Amino acid sequence: MNSPSTNIMMLTSDISLMTDPAYLDLLKLYAANLTVFTQTFSAAWYKLTTRDMGPITRCVGPWVPPVQPFQNPLPAPPTVFPSWLQVADFILKVISLDQSNILTPDYVNNQPYYGAIFVHLAFQSATTFRYTDYLGGANGARIRFPPESNWPSNIAMDKALHLLQPIQTAFRNLSWADLIVFTGNVALTSTSVNLPFCPGRTDASDGTGSAFLPPNTNFSATVEQMRMNQKLMGLMDEETVALSGRLRSPSQMARIGYYGTWSTNISILTNQYFITLLAETWQPITVPGSGYLQYKAAGKELYMVQTDLNLIWDATYLAYVQNFASDNNYFLNFFSATWTKIMNIDRFSWRNVKRPGRSIIAPGESWV
């Protein structure tokens, strides 16, 4: 739009600002006060050019301003941590304690078992991360709040957290974020895989940092969707395949809307997932109630989902499935490295943080 008395021109989007009362109030404020405008513009420009860089710890140099709300700041980590061996001892007791009045467990040898549920909790918390803007990840433990707590794949995770509540309150300086990751590690380590643990995560006060994240698990995803998701997380094809072999809870799958799982003993992490995937004939079925598509092994009560079958339908994924199926030690070592990567992927300076005492559990050490 061109003013008849000047050469000043405006776009329709500029003029439209005067038709909305809220925008008009801001126009009047900025027109009357240059200082307020420059301060507001400076903050908005910094947000525009910085919001895809993640937390303030990724900004360097003398011109970095104080942390801004859009950077989803977290509290500083403590300088002293609890005894992780003692925490692990408590976790192992909770894993096998019958608390079916709170959350239906899985059963192994007719004994209650929550290990696979806790692995699911840690996995869901960590795999929210995306490299495009460094949002998400396990740090902050935002799975405790909406929107993450309302995602379909996170159903009953509030109850899983309730099972861990006595542990979280019993130890000083034990954050929810560290406890969620450490519990998943303990559940996996008790199955013969060694996992390093680097503490120092702290807890967000709400779920604001996840407001722009979509649900992170879709068992009905196509191969193309799987690859898109893994690239957003910064994973390679082989890493995606390895993580697919993690412990899977039949009771949690049922809560999400699926039948059972692929194993008759979900307390042991081995390459059996890949052997079963290759050895069985999988027949498509529809789950009553949810309507989800699933796959059942012919003549057996073993079940896979779409994302499992994608691993043998795609040639690149299939090669890694075959490698893992043929070498259990290779799978366990590769899984350990990949699990550790995804649990720490949102901790951008975690390798450089000094931590006192024996706060890091390293490969070869044991808390069991």
N, C-alpha and C positions, 0 to 999 in steps of 0.2 A: 504494500500500500504506500502510495506516494503523497506526501503532504503538498497541497496546492501552493503553499507559500515558501517551501524550502525544498532542498534536495534530499532530505532525510527520508529513508525508506524503511518500512517495517514488514515483517512477514505476518501472515495470518495468525501463526502461532503466537507472535508477540502481542497482537491486538487482542487475541482471545484471553490473555491474562487479565484484561480489564473487565471481562464479563463474569468472572467468578469472584465472589466477595472475599474469599480467603486470599486469593492471589492479589486482588486489588489492594487489600490492607498491607500486604508486603511491598507492593509497588510504592505505595505512599510512604511507608517507613523508610525504604531504601532511598527514595527521592529526597527525603528530608534529612537523612543522616548518612553522610558519606562514610563515616567511621564504621557504623554498623554494617553497611553494605560491604566494605572491603574486608572486614573480619569474617563475615558470613561467606563471602565469595572465596576467601582464602581456605576456609575450612571445607567448603564444598568441592573446590578444585583438588585439594589434597585427597579427599575421599574418592573422587572420580578417578584419579591417577594412581591410587594406592590400594584400593579395596581388593584387588585380585592378588595382592602380595601376601595375604595371610596376616598372622600376628605380628606385633611390633618387633619381635625378636628377629624377624627377617629383614628389618630395615637397619641400615648401617650409616655411619657418618655423623658429622656435627650438626646437621640441619634437621634431624629427625625431631618432630614435635612430641609432646607427651602423648601417651597412648590414647586413642580415640575409641568411642563406643563401637564403631563399625568394625574394629579390629578384634572384637569379642575378647577383651582381656580376661585373663585368669589370675587367681591369687599366686603369689610367689610360692615355690615349693619350700617345704621345711628343710632345716639343716640336719635334723636327726630323724631317723626312721625307726619303725618298730623292728623287732626281730622277725625276719621273714621265715625263719624255720618254725617259730612259734605260730605265726599266722598260717603257715601251710598245714601245721598240725590241726588247727581248728577247722580249716577248709576240708581236710580229708574226713574229719568227723561229720561235718555237715553233708558232704557228698553221699554218705551211706546212712544218714539218719532219716528215719521214716517221719516225714512231715506232710503226709498226704492230706491232712486237714487244711494245709495252706496251698500246696501245689502237687498235683498228681505226678509221682516220679516215674521213671523207667524202672524196669526190674531186670536184674542180672542174677541168675541162679536163685530166683525167688526172693532176692534181697533188693530193697529200694536203692536207687542209684540216680544221682542228680548231675553227675559229671558231664554228660553230653548236653544237658540243659545249660550248664554254666559255660561250656564251650560256645554254644549258640549265643549266649549273652555277650561274651567277649567279642565274638566275630561280628555280631550286629553293631556293637558299639564302635569297633575300629574301622569297619568297611564303609562307613559313611564318608570317609575322606575322599576328596577329589583334588587332583593336581591343577585344575584350571584356575581355581581361586583359593586353594588351600583351606577351604572350609571342611568341617567334619573331623573325624578321627576320634580315638578313644579318650584323649586328653579333654578334661571337662566333664566327662560322664554325663553328657546331655541326653543319653538314652533314658534318664530318669524323668525327663520332662517332655511335654508336647513340643513339637510335633512328633518326635521320634517315638515316644511312648505310645502313640496312637496308631503307628504303622501296623498293618496286618501281620507282618512277620514278627513283630515284637509283642504280640499278644501274650499275656501272662508274665512278661519279663519284670513287671512290677512285683509279682509274687516271688520270682527268683531273687530279686533284690531283697525282698522281705526275709528270705532265708538267710541272707548274708548280713542282715542288719546287726545281729549280736556281735559278729566279728568286727564290723566297722566301728562300732561304738566301744568295743573292748580295748582297742589299741590306739594310743595317742599318735597323732600325725599319720593316720592311715586314711588316705582319701578314697572316695568311691571309685575314682578313675583308676587308681593303682590296684584297688581290690578286685575290680571287675577283670582287669587284664591278668593279674596274678592268679585269680581263681581259675580262669581258663587255662593258664600255664600249668597249674598244679594238677588239674584234671587230665591234661594231656601227658604230663610228665609221669604220672602214676601208671601210664600205659607203656612205658619204656622209651619214650623219646625225651632227649635233653633239650631244655629251652632256657636260654639266658633271660634274665629279667632286669630291667633298668628302671628303678622307681623315680619318682619326682613329679608325677602327674598331679594336678590339682582339680578342684571341682568348680564348675560353673554354677551360678546361682539360679539360672533358668535355662530354657531351651532356645533363647533368641539366636544363638549362633547356628542353629539348625533350620532357621525359618525358610531358607532358600534351598534346602536339600530335599530331593525326592526320596521315597522309600528305597532302601539299598538292596533289597532281596526280591527277586522275581523268578520263582521256580519255573515259570512258563516262558521265559525269555528265549528268543531265537538265538542262533549262533551270532548273528550280526549284533544283536542287543548285548549279548554277553561280552563281545569284544569291545563294544563301546564302553560298557561299564568298567571293564578291566583297564582300559586305557585312561579313563577318568581317574582311576585309583592309582595309576602308575605301575600296573602289573604286566608281566609278560605272559604269553600263552602257557608256558610250562608252569608258572606260578599259579595261574588260575586253575589248571588241572590238579596240581598238588593240593590246593586248599579244598577242592571238591571232595577229597578223601578224608576230611576231618570227621570227628565223632558226630553222629547225627542222632538226635533224640526222637524215638517213635512217638512219645507222648506229646512233644512239642509239634511234630509234624501233624498229629491229629488235631491239636488246637488250631493250627493254621488252616486245616481243611483237607489234609491228605491222609492216605493210608500209611501206616508203619514206616519202615525204612529197609535198607538193603542188607542189613546184617542181623544175625540172631544173637550177637554179643556186641553191644554198642559201647562197651567199656574198654575195648582194646583198639589202639590205633595201629593198623598194619596196612599192607598193600592189598588186603582182601577186597576192598572196594573195587579196585581196578580189575582184579581177577574175576570177580562176580559180574562186573559190567560187561566183560568180554565173553564170559563163558555161557551166560544164560540167553534164552530166547525171550525177548521182552514184548509183551502184548499190551496194546493200549487199552485203558479202561477209563471210565468216567466216575469220579467219586460222588456218590449220592450226597445231596445237601449242598456241598460247595460247587459242584459241577466242574471241578478242576480235572484236567487231563493228567493221567498218571500211567505208569507202565508196571506191569506185574510179570514176574518170572513165570514161565510156563510150569504149572504143577507145583509151585512153591509160594510160600508167603513172604516173598521178597519184593520190594517195591523201589522203583526209581522215579524221578521226575523228569520233566522235559530237559532241564539243563544238564542232567546226567547223560541222557541219550545223545545230546548234542556233542558230547566228548568223543563218541565213536562214529558219529555221522560226519564230522569235520576231519579232513585228512591230517591237518596239523595237530589238532588236539589228540587224535587217535594215536599218533606216533608217540606222544608223551604218555598216554594211557598204557600203551604196550611196554614202554620202558619201565614205568613204575610197577606194572604187574610182574615183570620178570626179575625185579631186584628190590626186595623189601628194605635193605639197608640204604640203598640209594634214595628210595622214597622217603624214609624217615629223616635222613639228613637234609634232603631238599625241603621237606615239609617244615622242619625246624627252622631253617633259614628264612623261608617265606613267611611263616607265622610270625617270627620275630620282626621281620620287615614291616608287615602290615600293622602290628601292634605298636610300632614306634614310628610309623611313617609321618605322623603329624608332629613329631618332636624334632624340630629343625636344628636344634643345637644340642641334642641330648648326648652326643658323643663327647662334647667338650665340657660338660657340666661336671664340676668336682663334687664328689659325694663322699662323706666321711665313712670310715669303718667298713664293715662287710655288708654293704647295702645292695651289692649286685650279686645275683646268683648266676654263675657262668656255666657254660657247658662242661660236663664232667663232675660238677658238684651236684648234690642231691639234697632235697628238703623232705624226701619221703622216708 
